[in-house]
């Protein structure tokens, strides 16, 4: 019997992924039931390989026969699939403010493209258990293209602290007027999710932040904001919100879907890349994980999204969605091999 998947959503992640927390928080605060399929924190990830996916970053989210990469696109799609009606007491949509989405996107770019998370990752304690895991360090070196070792963490730490202190300074000044949430909403909003995750991650990591430089004493407003956010997420949790399923169940569910669940597919004839529907292309991120490329037939090309139809090892097809920002799309020959 096919596995029941709430809202046709499966989140592929591992519990301590800071990126995946963004999606888990969003689903929790919105009260959207979903299924999760827990993945290894390092390669290989057989469940995703069996779907024909080469993309190596976590999380991914499937809806229907579509699989979405990158938390920025995942959040965008969830907002579209489940539009907020403004009645929630645990989450503010911010829809009444014309500048809401612009500020949210600025925060998104600041954290991801502005280097905040990259610097945060350099503050992992050199003496921590994870930095002694040789397989983990090798995996992350391959992912990022830079050295991951206890020695590299020691070297990078002083400069990373300078950058993260600047980030804490910005947030402390933003919260200085007494607002509870980033955009002065009544409850956490997507803007809070976009801004909080690397700071929350570091604050929960023992030994990451030296108390004489970054602590509650220097940044009381930020500490209070994070505490409020954690309390809001905890209060919104429901025991039946998330259903855990196994890899085989997830794969069978995705491949049993008959369509891409209504996601509109069209290729923009005026796109600068001048690609056409049906072109064989490869899609991959250009900031990290760029060695892992997905190849398939182009079925959608818009200003904010690319969709390709890829083949699974069982010669079935699924739709792989990626954002345009931070990703490269290149035309390849039909017989090209990865």
N, C-alpha and C positions, 0 to 999 in steps of 0.2 A: 504493500500500500504506500502511495507517495506520502512524503513527509509534509505536514502542514507547516507552511512558512508564513508567519504574520506579515500582512501587507506586502507579501512577495519580496521582502527585503532580507538579504543575507549580508552580514558584515563579516569580512575576512580580516582578522587582526590577531594580535597577541596582547595580553592584558596590560603590559607596561609600555606599550608604544605611546609616546607623547602625541604623535599625530592622530592615532586612533582615538585617543581620549576626546578629541574635538567632536568626533562623530557620536561617540557614546554619550557625551554630555548633551549634545543637541537632541538626540533621540529621547533621552531621559527627561530633559526639561520640557520638551514638547509632548511627552507622553505618547510617543509613537511606538507601538509594539514592533518587534523585529526578531530575526534569528541571527545567531552568530556562529561562525565556524572558526575555531581557534587554530592559528597557524604557528609553525616554528618561528622563533625570533631570528633565525639565520637560515640561509639557503641550505638544502633544497626545500621547496614547498610543493610536494607532490600533488596536492589538491588543485592548485592553480595550474600546474603543468598539464594536468589531465583536462583542463579547460582550454588548453592551447595557448596559455598566457605566458609570455616571457618577461613582462614587466615585473620588477623585483621589489618594489616598495610596498609598504603596508601603511594604511589599510586599502582594501578594495571593497566595493559594494556592488552586489548584483540586484537587479530589479527586472523581472521577466527574464528575457534571454540576453539582456544587456549587462555588461560589467563595467563599472565606472572606476577610473583611476584618479588619484590625487584628491586630497580632502577639500581643496577649493572647489573643484567641480562637484564632488559628492554633496557638499553643503548646498550648492546652487541647485542641484537637482532635487534634493529633499525639500527645499523651499518651494520649488515649483510643483512637486507632486503633492505636497501637503501644505497648502497655503494657510497661514494663520488667520483666524477670524477676530483676533483681538480680545477673546474672552478668557484666555489663559491667565491664571494667577501666578504661574511658575515661569513664564517666558514672555517677553515683550517683543512683538514683531517689529516695532519701530516704523510701521508703514505710514504713520501720520506725519513723519518728518521727511521732506523732500531731499534732505542732505544725508539721510541715514545710510543709504547704500554707498554713497561716495566716501563717507568717513569709514565705514566698515572695510571697504576695499583698500583705503589708505593704510589701515591697521594691518590688513592681510599682507600687503606688500612690505610694510615695515618689518614685520616679524619674519616672513619667509625670504623675500628678496633683499631686504635691508640687512640681513645677516644676524639678526637677533638670535634665532634658534641655532644657527651654526656656531655662534660664540657661546651660547648656553651649553652646547654639547661638549665644548672644550673645557668646561668646568667640572666634568665628571671626576670625582676624586681618584687620584693616581693610585691610591692604596685600596680602592674598593674592589669587591669580589669580581665585578664585571670586567675590570681592567686587567684581571689576571686570567681571564678566559681567552685562551689563544685562538680558538675557533671564532669567537665573537669579534675579536680585534681584527682578525684576517678578513672576516666577512664585511665589516664596516670599512676597512681600508679599500676593499674592492668596490664597495658601494660609492664612497665619496671621492676616491682618487687621492686621498691624503693619508699620511701615516696615523695609525691608531696604536698607541703603546703607552705604557706608564711613563716613559721618558718624554713622549710628545705631549702628554697632558701636563707634565711639569713645566715644559718649555712654554706652552701656549697659555698657561693659567694667568700670568700677570696681565698680558694684553687683553685676554678675554674678560677679565674682571673690569678693566677700564670701560669696555664696550657695554657690559651688562650693567655697570653702575650708571652709565648714561641712560640706559633704558629704564632703570628704576627711578632715576631723576625725573624723566619725562612723565611717567605714570603718577608719581607723587605730586607733581605740579598740577596735573590734570584733575586729580582727586582732591586737591587742596581746598576747593570751595565747598566741600562737604557732601558732594553727590555720592550716592551709594553705588550707582552703575555708570559705566563709561559715557553713555549718551543721556544720562538723567532720566532713564526709564523707571517704571515702577517695579520691574523684575529684571533678571539678567536677559540680555539680548544677544544676538549674533555678534555684535560688536565686542561684547565682553568675552565671548568664546574666542574671537580672533585675537584679542590682546593678551589674554591671561595665560595661555597654555605653557609657554616656556618658563614663565616666572613661577607658576604653580609647580611645574616639574622640578625646578631647581630648589624651591623652598621645601619640597618633600624629600630631597636627596641629602642624606646626612653627609656633612663634610664638603658640600659643593660651594657654599657661600661662607666666607670668613666673617665672623660676627663683628669685627672691628671695621669692616668696610660696608657690608650689606646685611642688614638685620632689621628687626622690628624697631629698634631704637632709631635708626636713621630714616626708615621708611614706614612709619606707622599707618599711613593711609593705604599704602599698597598691601600691607599685611592684613589690615581690616577688610579690604576689598576681597582678597583671596579667601579669607575666612568666611565672609558672607556668601561667596560663590560656592564654596565647598558645602556649606550648610544648605544652600538652595538645591544643589544637586542631590544631596542626601535626602532632603525632604521630598523631592520629586520621585525618588526611586520607588518602584512597585515590584512586588515579587514575580508577577507574571508578565512583565514588560519585555524581557529578553528570553528567548528560547534557544538553548544551545543544541546544535545539530552536528553530526559527524560529517567528515569530508565526502563520503560516498553519498550521503543523503543530500548534501548541498549540490553535488555534481548532477545527480539524477533530477533534482528539482529544476535546476537551470536548463538542462537539456530537454526536459519535458515541456517547457514553455513553447508555445507555438508562434510567438511573435516577440518583438522588442518592447512590449508593454506600452505601445502608443507613443514612444519617443519619436518625434518628427524627424524625418531624414531628408535632407536636400543638400545639394552642393551649390555654393555661391559662385555663379558664373563670373563675378567680378572680383573674386579673391585674388590678391597679389601673386599667389603661387600658381595660378592658372591651371589647376588640376581639374580633371573631369570625373564625373561619377563612373565608378568601375575601374579607375586606374588602380594598379597595384602600387601600394605605398608602404613605407616603413615609418613607424611612429615611435619616438623615444624621448625621454626627458633629457635636457641638456645640462642640468646642474648636478645631478647625482643619479647613479644607476644607468648611465647613458650607454653602457655596453650591452644592455638588455633591450633588444628592439623587437617590436611586434610588427609583423607583415600581414597585410590583408587588402581586400578590395575597398576602395574609398566609397562610402555611402552617405557621408555627411561632412560638409566643411562650412563652418560658420565662423563669425568673428571670435567666438569664445569657445568653440568645441570642434573636435574632429572625431569621426566615428568610422571605424573600419570593420569589415566582416572577416573574422579569422576562423581558421579551421582547427578543430580539435583533433587529437590523435585518433578519435573514432570517426573521423571524416564528417563530423557534424559542424555546423556553423553557429557562432555566437557573435554578438556585437561588442566591440571594445571601444569605450569612450574615453577620451583624454581632453584636457583643456588645451587651448592654443598657447597661452602664456607659459613659457618655460619648457615647451616641447617643440621638437623638430619633426617636420613631415617631408619625406623625400620620395620621389617617384622611383620605382625599381622595375626591372624587367620581370615578366610574369614567371620566369623560371628561376628567379633569384633565390638563393639559399641564405638562411640566417648565418 
